[in-house]
Amino acid sequence: MAPGHRSARLLSRGDERFRALFEHAPMGVALCDLDGRFCDVNPALRDLLAGTEVDIDRGDLADLLCHTPAESEEAGQWQQGLDDVREGRRPVARVHLSLAPADAAPRLVQATAARVVLGERAYLLAHIEDATGRRLDQQRLVYLATHDALTGLPNRELVQQRLVAALARASSIHLPVGVLSLDLDHFGQVNERHGQQVGDAALAAVGRRLASVLRAGDSAGRLGEDEFLVVAGDVPDESALAELVKRIEATVSRPIVLGAERTEAADSLDSTDGLGGAPSCGGSAPAAAMVGAVVGEVVGEVVVEVAVSIGAVLSRPGDQPASMLRRAGAAMFAVKRARRRQARRTTGGPVPPRPRTTGSVLAGRRAAPSLGELALYPQLEIAEHR
């Protein structure tokens, strides 16, 4: 039957204004019998469902689930909602569903259905609206609110939420959580020497490197200008945490070489460090698809030396997030103090302005760098893991 013919017959005794709204509505509209079978659909719905498996000539509202797993929550909500509206138990059924046209990107649609009476007969009136753009906008806003714009890593709030979740899980599986507090030493001198654009590009590289060495399920976040935090779950013992610290030290402390191409965004920097967008860390959305960090221009090859201080601690039964953050922070500052003392003993003078080595405090012991090797000191400030 030609589009619009059935609706004209059904609405000929009703309000002509309703028919005009039906035919010209910008969203998809379907008039269905109480079993959900399509009686008529408007042109907008035909366009929206083109290429999908929904048969708008012989099908019904249940066909909107053709791309949704039958056991999914959405499928159950839609079927139950239609039953409730049909029987008068609720006025409106509403659900978000995914459609996958054969020749187009998947779409998210919002489907609603309500019972209406036209003439002497009851129908289901369904509205189906493409909600893909709105959902992407919502996801982008959530992403921007929970991630650092420069590095793409989770921000302070999100990484602390993940620490809370990791500690809750640790209490049930009886495996500790590792928390690593990282600080880039004398990083302000990078901005002073090379400019903020180079500093921003280097920080983005550090974020990418940090994310690249984590295990699945671990999270890294940026807390401040040159401060980072790592939350590592299911860490069996100090030796496993020490291995993670070593990997991070070895990866982050490599010199960062920024290439010679003029650029306006971090994700297009020509760099031997691979500055090609921000990292995806801990299950977050890829930052390059969500936000581009503007870093001005980098002209000529720039080599940025990076030194990192790392404090690492394991959780103990009953540990709270705040106490773990304090312990990890104290461990990190102990590294800095040990480095300064060793620098004075080695050189007989002030601390070198641009150290090239790294150190860490781990599991109650302090490590200080000495010409490529770590010297161990008693750790008084940090209690050992028990």
C-alpha positions as CSV (number, residue, x, y, z in Angstrom):
1,M,0.0,0.0,0.0
2,A,1.4,3.4,-0.9
3,P,2.9,5.4,2.0
4,G,0.3,7.7,3.5
5,H,-2.7,5.9,2.1
6,R,-3.5,3.9,5.2
7,S,-3.0,7.0,7.4
8,A,-5.3,9.0,5.2
9,R,-8.0,6.3,5.6
10,L,-7.4,6.0,9.4
11,L,-7.4,9.7,10.0
12,S,-10.1,10.8,7.5
13,R,-12.6,10.9,10.4
14,G,-10.2,12.6,12.7
15,D,-8.3,15.8,13.0
16,E,-6.6,16.9,9.8
17,R,-4.1,18.7,11.9
18,F,-3.0,15.4,13.4
19,R,-2.5,14.0,9.9
20,A,-0.3,17.0,8.9
21,L,1.8,16.6,12.0
22,F,2.1,12.8,11.4
23,E,3.3,13.2,7.8
24,H,5.6,16.2,8.3
25,A,7.1,15.5,11.8
26,P,10.9,15.7,11.7
27,M,11.2,12.5,13.9
28,G,10.0,9.1,12.9
29,V,6.3,8.3,13.8
30,A,4.5,5.0,13.5
31,L,0.8,4.3,14.0
32,C,0.4,0.7,15.1
33,D,-2.4,-1.6,16.2
34,L,-2.4,-2.8,19.8
35,D,-0.3,-5.8,18.9
36,G,2.4,-3.4,17.7
37,R,2.0,-4.1,14.0
38,F,2.7,-1.1,11.8
39,C,-0.4,0.4,10.3
40,D,1.5,3.4,8.8
41,V,4.8,5.2,9.2
42,N,5.7,8.7,8.2
43,P,8.5,9.6,5.7
44,A,11.0,10.5,8.5
45,L,10.7,7.0,10.0
46,R,11.2,5.4,6.6
47,D,14.4,7.3,6.1
48,L,15.6,6.5,9.7
49,L,15.0,2.8,9.3
50,A,16.3,2.5,5.7
51,G,19.0,-0.2,5.5
52,T,18.0,-1.8,8.8
53,E,16.3,-5.2,9.2
54,V,13.1,-3.5,10.4
55,D,10.2,-4.4,8.0
56,I,8.1,-1.3,8.2
57,D,5.5,-2.7,5.7
58,R,4.8,-6.0,7.4
59,G,6.6,-5.9,10.7
60,D,5.9,-4.5,14.2
61,L,7.4,-2.5,17.0
62,A,9.2,-5.5,18.3
63,D,11.3,-5.5,15.1
64,L,13.1,-2.5,16.5
65,L,15.0,-5.0,18.6
66,C,16.5,-6.7,15.5
67,H,20.0,-5.3,16.4
68,T,19.7,-5.7,20.1
69,P,20.5,-9.0,21.9
70,A,17.4,-10.7,23.1
71,E,18.7,-11.1,26.6
72,S,19.8,-7.4,27.0
73,E,18.2,-5.1,29.5
74,E,17.0,-2.8,26.7
75,A,15.1,-5.6,25.0
76,G,13.3,-6.5,28.2
77,Q,12.4,-2.9,28.9
78,W,10.9,-2.4,25.5
79,Q,8.9,-5.6,25.5
80,Q,7.6,-5.0,29.0
81,G,7.0,-1.4,28.3
82,L,4.8,-2.2,25.2
83,D,2.8,-4.7,27.3
84,D,2.3,-2.2,30.1
85,V,1.1,0.5,27.7
86,R,-1.2,-1.9,25.8
87,E,-2.8,-2.9,29.1
88,G,-3.0,0.6,30.5
89,R,-0.5,0.0,33.3
90,R,1.6,2.9,32.3
91,P,1.1,5.8,29.9
92,V,4.4,5.7,27.9
93,A,7.1,3.1,27.2
94,R,10.6,4.6,26.5
95,V,13.9,2.9,25.7
96,H,17.2,3.6,23.9
97,L,18.1,1.0,21.2
98,S,20.9,0.5,18.7
99,L,20.3,0.1,15.0
100,A,23.0,-1.1,12.6
101,P,22.2,-0.1,8.9
102,A,24.1,-2.2,6.4
103,D,25.6,0.8,4.7
104,A,25.9,3.3,7.5
105,A,27.4,3.7,11.0
106,P,25.4,2.3,13.9
107,R,22.8,4.6,15.3
108,L,21.3,5.0,18.7
109,V,17.6,5.7,18.7
110,Q,15.1,6.7,21.4
111,A,11.8,4.8,21.0
112,T,8.6,5.8,22.8
113,A,5.2,4.4,22.5
114,A,1.8,5.6,23.9
115,R,-1.8,4.4,23.6
116,V,-4.1,6.7,21.6
117,V,-7.7,6.5,20.4
118,L,-8.6,7.6,16.9
119,G,-12.3,7.5,16.2
120,E,-13.5,4.5,18.1
121,R,-10.3,2.4,17.8
122,A,-7.2,2.3,20.1
123,Y,-3.7,2.3,18.6
124,L,-0.1,2.5,19.7
125,L,1.6,5.7,18.6
126,A,5.4,5.4,18.5
127,H,8.0,8.0,18.1
128,I,11.5,6.9,17.0
129,E,14.2,9.6,17.1
130,D,17.8,9.4,16.2
131,A,19.6,10.1,19.5
132,T,23.2,9.4,18.2
133,G,24.3,13.0,18.2
134,R,22.8,13.8,21.6
135,R,24.5,10.7,23.2
136,L,27.9,11.6,21.6
137,D,27.5,15.1,23.0
138,Q,26.7,13.7,26.4
139,Q,29.7,11.3,26.3
140,R,32.0,14.2,25.2
141,L,30.9,16.3,28.1
142,V,31.4,13.5,30.6
143,Y,34.8,12.8,29.0
144,L,35.9,16.4,29.2
145,A,34.8,16.6,32.9
146,T,36.7,13.5,33.9
147,H,39.9,13.7,31.8
148,D,42.9,15.9,31.6
149,A,42.7,18.0,28.4
150,L,46.4,17.9,27.7
151,T,47.4,14.3,28.3
152,G,44.0,12.6,27.9
153,L,44.6,10.7,31.1
154,P,41.9,10.6,33.8
155,N,41.9,13.6,36.0
156,R,42.3,13.7,39.8
157,E,38.6,13.0,40.5
158,L,38.3,10.0,38.1
159,V,41.5,8.3,39.1
160,Q,40.6,8.7,42.8
161,Q,37.2,7.1,42.0
162,R,39.1,4.2,40.4
163,L,41.2,3.9,43.6
164,V,38.0,3.6,45.7
165,A,36.8,0.9,43.3
166,A,40.1,-1.0,43.4
167,L,40.2,-1.0,47.2
168,A,36.7,-2.3,47.4
169,R,37.6,-5.1,45.0
170,A,40.8,-5.8,46.9
171,S,38.8,-6.4,50.1
172,S,36.9,-9.2,48.4
173,I,39.7,-10.9,46.5
174,H,42.4,-10.4,49.1
175,L,45.0,-9.0,46.7
176,P,46.5,-5.6,47.5
177,V,46.3,-2.5,45.4
178,G,49.4,-0.6,44.4
179,V,49.4,3.2,44.4
180,L,52.3,5.0,42.7
181,S,52.8,8.8,43.1
182,L,55.0,10.3,40.3
183,D,56.5,13.7,40.0
184,L,58.7,15.0,37.2
185,D,61.8,16.6,38.7
186,H,62.6,20.2,37.9
187,F,60.0,20.1,35.0
188,G,59.4,23.8,35.3
189,Q,62.9,24.4,33.8
190,V,61.6,22.8,30.6
191,N,59.1,25.5,30.2
192,E,61.7,28.2,31.1
193,R,64.2,26.9,28.6
194,H,62.1,25.7,25.7
195,G,58.7,27.4,26.2
196,Q,55.3,26.2,27.4
197,Q,54.5,24.7,24.0
198,V,57.4,22.2,24.3
199,G,56.5,21.6,27.9
200,D,53.0,20.7,27.0
201,A,54.1,18.4,24.2
202,A,56.5,16.7,26.6
203,L,53.8,16.2,29.3
204,A,51.5,14.7,26.6
205,A,54.3,12.3,25.7
206,V,54.8,11.3,29.4
207,G,51.1,10.6,29.7
208,R,51.2,8.4,26.6
209,R,54.3,6.6,27.8
210,L,52.8,6.0,31.2
211,A,49.6,4.5,29.8
212,S,51.6,2.3,27.5
213,V,53.3,0.3,30.3
214,L,50.3,-0.3,32.5
215,R,48.6,-3.7,32.7
216,A,45.0,-4.1,31.6
217,G,42.8,-2.8,34.4
218,D,45.4,-0.4,35.8
219,S,44.7,3.4,35.7
220,A,47.0,6.4,35.4
221,G,45.9,9.9,36.0
222,R,47.3,13.4,35.9
223,L,46.9,15.2,39.2
224,G,48.6,18.5,38.4
225,E,51.2,20.3,36.4
226,D,53.9,17.5,36.6
227,E,52.2,15.1,39.0
228,F,50.8,11.7,38.0
229,L,49.2,8.9,39.9
230,V,48.9,5.2,39.0
231,V,46.4,2.8,40.6
232,A,47.4,-0.9,40.0
233,G,45.0,-3.6,41.2
234,D,45.7,-7.2,42.0
235,V,49.3,-6.7,42.9
236,P,50.4,-9.9,44.8
237,D,53.5,-8.6,46.6
238,E,56.2,-5.9,46.7
239,S,58.3,-7.6,44.0
240,A,55.4,-7.3,41.5
241,L,55.0,-3.7,42.4
242,A,58.8,-3.1,42.1
243,E,58.6,-4.5,38.5
244,L,55.9,-2.1,37.6
245,V,58.0,0.8,39.1
246,K,61.0,-0.3,37.0
247,R,59.0,-0.4,33.8
248,I,57.6,3.0,34.4
249,E,61.0,4.5,35.3
250,A,62.6,3.0,32.3
251,T,59.9,4.2,29.9
252,V,59.1,7.6,31.3
253,S,62.7,8.7,31.9
254,R,63.8,8.3,28.2
255,P,64.7,11.6,26.6
256,I,61.8,13.0,24.6
257,V,62.7,14.1,21.1
258,L,60.3,16.5,19.5
259,G,60.6,16.8,15.7
260,A,61.0,19.8,13.4
261,E,57.5,20.2,12.0
262,R,55.5,23.4,12.8
263,T,52.2,22.3,14.3
264,E,49.1,23.6,16.1
265,A,48.0,20.4,17.9
266,A,49.7,17.8,20.0
267,D,48.2,15.0,17.9
268,S,50.0,16.2,14.8
269,L,53.5,16.8,16.2
270,D,56.2,15.2,14.1
271,S,58.2,13.4,16.9
272,T,60.4,10.4,17.3
273,D,58.5,9.9,20.6
274,G,55.3,9.2,18.6
275,L,53.2,12.2,19.7
276,G,50.2,11.1,17.8
277,G,47.3,11.9,20.1
278,A,46.6,11.3,23.8
279,P,46.4,7.9,25.4
280,S,43.5,5.8,26.3
281,C,44.0,4.6,29.8
282,G,42.0,2.5,32.1
283,G,39.1,2.0,29.8
284,S,38.6,5.6,28.9
285,A,37.6,6.8,25.5
286,P,40.5,7.5,23.1
287,A,41.4,11.1,23.8
288,A,42.4,11.9,20.3
289,A,38.8,11.4,19.2
290,M,37.5,13.6,22.0
291,V,39.9,16.5,22.5
292,G,43.1,17.9,20.8
293,A,45.5,19.7,23.1
294,V,46.8,22.9,21.5
295,V,50.5,23.3,21.9
296,G,51.4,26.1,19.5
297,E,54.5,25.3,17.4
298,V,57.7,23.3,17.8
299,V,60.4,24.4,15.3
300,G,63.7,22.6,15.2
301,E,64.6,19.4,17.0
302,V,64.1,19.7,20.8
303,V,65.3,17.1,23.2
304,V,63.7,17.1,26.6
305,E,65.4,15.3,29.5
306,V,63.0,13.7,31.9
307,A,63.7,12.6,35.5
308,V,60.9,11.1,37.6
309,S,60.5,10.4,41.3
310,I,58.2,7.6,42.2
311,G,56.7,6.6,45.5
312,A,55.0,3.2,45.5
313,V,53.0,1.6,48.3
314,L,50.7,-1.4,48.7
315,S,47.4,-1.4,50.4
316,R,46.8,-2.9,53.8
317,P,43.5,-4.3,55.2
318,G,41.3,-1.4,56.1
319,D,43.3,1.2,54.1
320,Q,41.3,4.2,52.9
321,P,42.0,6.1,49.7
322,A,43.2,9.2,51.5
323,S,45.7,7.3,53.6
324,M,47.1,5.5,50.6
325,L,47.5,8.8,48.7
326,R,49.3,10.3,51.7
327,R,51.7,7.3,52.0
328,A,52.4,7.3,48.3
329,G,53.0,11.1,48.3
330,A,55.3,10.8,51.3
331,A,57.3,8.1,49.6
332,M,57.7,10.2,46.5
333,F,59.0,13.2,48.5
334,A,61.4,10.8,50.3
335,V,62.9,10.0,46.9
336,K,63.5,13.7,46.2
337,R,65.2,14.2,49.6
338,A,67.4,11.2,49.1
339,R,68.4,12.4,45.7
340,R,69.4,15.8,47.0
341,R,71.5,14.3,49.8
342,Q,73.3,12.1,47.4
343,A,73.9,14.9,44.9
344,R,75.5,16.9,47.7
345,R,77.7,14.0,48.8
346,T,78.7,13.3,45.2
347,T,79.4,16.8,44.0
348,G,80.1,18.6,47.2
349,G,77.8,21.4,46.0
350,P,74.2,22.1,45.3
351,V,71.8,19.8,43.6
352,P,72.4,19.7,39.8
353,P,69.6,21.7,38.1
354,R,68.7,19.0,35.5
355,P,69.1,15.5,36.9
356,R,68.9,12.6,34.4
357,T,68.3,9.7,36.7
358,T,65.3,8.4,38.6
359,G,64.6,6.9,41.9
360,S,61.8,5.3,43.9
361,V,60.6,4.4,47.3
362,L,58.9,1.1,47.5
363,A,57.5,-1.1,50.2
364,G,59.3,0.6,53.1
365,R,62.7,1.1,51.6
366,R,64.2,4.2,49.9
367,A,66.2,4.1,46.7
368,A,68.5,6.8,45.5
369,P,70.3,7.0,42.1
370,S,74.0,6.8,41.9
371,L,75.6,6.7,38.5
372,G,73.1,4.2,37.1
373,E,72.6,2.1,40.2
374,L,70.2,2.4,43.1
375,A,71.6,2.8,46.7
376,L,69.2,1.6,49.4
377,Y,68.5,3.5,52.6
378,P,66.4,2.6,55.7
379,Q,62.8,4.0,55.2
380,L,61.5,5.5,58.3
381,E,58.6,7.6,57.0
382,I,56.7,4.8,55.3
383,A,55.5,1.7,57.1
384,E,56.2,-1.6,55.5
385,H,53.3,-3.6,53.9
386,R,51.9,-6.2,56.2
